[in-house]
Amino acid sequence: MKNIVLIGFKQCGKSTVGSLLAKRLKKTFIDTDCFVEDIYLQTYLEKKSSFAIYRDHGEKWFRKLEQEAIAHLKEKKETVIATGGGSLLIRENARLLKKNGFFVFLDAPKILLKKRVKVCSSFVNEENFDLLFEERRKLYLEWADVCIATKKKTKEEIVQEMIERLYGKQ
């Protein structure tokens, strides 16, 4: 089977759910943000979080590094991949992942995401959140093979729904 590629807005649960899904399916799990951090460490011999890389070098530079990370994933098999919230802004990323991937959009409520993003970082400010959310949601819906509404579901319920939607009732 193709890779399972989780897409969705920042803080929608891609990494948490992806890790759990990979364990349940006995597949490898890769978080593209962590992969970006690994590439940065190998290249610059400095450990930085994705947030710090983005903050210190800007979005354009971060997206180039993210694109490099995603290009490395094109040959992966039997892998669950959690993408960064803005990964699909570069269409080549989406095309590369789609060649060997089945896209699952984790569709979390905007109000919940707004709270989570505000608490965790300054990637997105209050003024442009709504615009960014709508712009990215259109991208996620465009590329998604399956859409999972996460509202009022535990991570275990989300994983179970994904398995049922991807493989049928288990």
N, C-alpha and C positions, 0 to 999 in steps of 0.2 A: 504494500500500500504506500501511497504517497506520504510525504511528511505532513504533519498537522501544523499549520501556521496560524497562530493566534494574533488577531489584529484588534485594535480598539484604542480608545483614548487613554492617555496617561492615567494611571491609577485605577483602571477598570478591573484589574485582577489577572492580567495575562501571565505574569510570572508565577504568582501563587497557584493559580489553577493549572498552568502549564506544567509545573513541577509535579503536582499531584496527579495529573493526567498521565504524564510520562511514567511515573511509578506504577500506576494501575495497569498501563499497557506494556510495561517492561520495555520502554523505549528510552533513547537518549533525550535529554532535555538541554536546550541551548537558549539562553536569554541574549538577544542581540546587544542589549546595553552592556551586559557583562563581557561579551565578546569584544565590544568597542574598548572597554577598559583594559582588557588583556592586550589588544593590539597597541594601545597607547603605552602600556607598561613596557612591552617588548621594544617598541620604537624609541621611546624617550627615557626609559629607565626610571620612570616616576609613576607611582601609584596614584591614580585619581579616579573619583567616581564619574559616572556619565554626566551627572549634574555639574560637577566641577569642570569637566572638559568643555561642556556646552557654555557654561558661564565664562570661563577664562578665554576661550578661543572663538566664541560666537557660533551662531546656528549654521552658517554656511560651511565653516571648517568642520564642525561636528558631523554634518550630513555627509561630507566627503569620507570621513573616517567610518561612519555607519555604512556607507555604500561599499567600502572596502571589506568590511566585516561580512556583509550580506553576500558579496561576490564569493567569499570563501565557503559559503553554505550551499552553493548551488549543486554540489555533488553529494551532499548528505542524503542518507536514506534512513527510513524508520526513525525519524526524529520529530520531537515536538519542539517547535520554535516559537518563542515569545518575542514579538517584534516591539520596537520602540513605538510610541504613539504617533510619531511623525515619519516613520519609515516609508510609508507609501506616498509621501509627498514627492519623492523621486520615483517616477514611474518605472524606471529600469529596475529598482529594487523589487517592486511588485511583480514585474515580468519574470525576473530571475527566480523569485520564491514560488511563483505560480507554476513554473515549468515542472517542478517536482513537489508541489505542495497543494494541499486542500485548505482553503482559508476559512477560519471560523472567527466570526466577529462577535466579541463579547460586548453586548450592547447594554451599558449601564446607564441609569438615569442621570441626566445632566446635573441636577441639583446635588446629587451625591458626589459626582466627580468634581464639581466645583468646590465642595467642602474639602475633599481629599487633596486636591491639587493645592489649594490655599494653605493647608496645613503642612504639606510635605516640601514645597519648593516655591521658587519664584520663576519657574519656567514660563508660566502663563500669568499675566496680571488680570485683575478683575475686569478691566475695561475691555480687553479683547477676548475674554474667555468664550462668550456666547458666539462670536463670529468664528473663532477657531474651532469650537465644538461643531458648529453646523458645517463648516467647510470640510473638516476631517470626517464627520459622520457620512457625508455624501461619498467620500472616497472609500470608506469601509464598506458601505452598502454596494458600491459599484463592484468591488473585488470579491466580496464574501460569497462563499459557496453555501455556508450555513450561518444563520444569525441566531445567537442565543441571548435572550433577554435575561439579565442577571438580577433584576429587581426582586428583592425579598427571597433570594435563594442563597443557601450556604454554598461554600466552595465545593463541597461534596455533591450537592444536588446539581450544580453546574457541570461538574465532571461527569456525573451519571447521565445527564441529558446529552452531553457531547457524545459519549460512548454510544448511547442509544441512537442518536441521529446519524452517527458515522457508520456504525456497525450493526444496527438493529437491536432489538431487545436482547439482553444478555441473560 
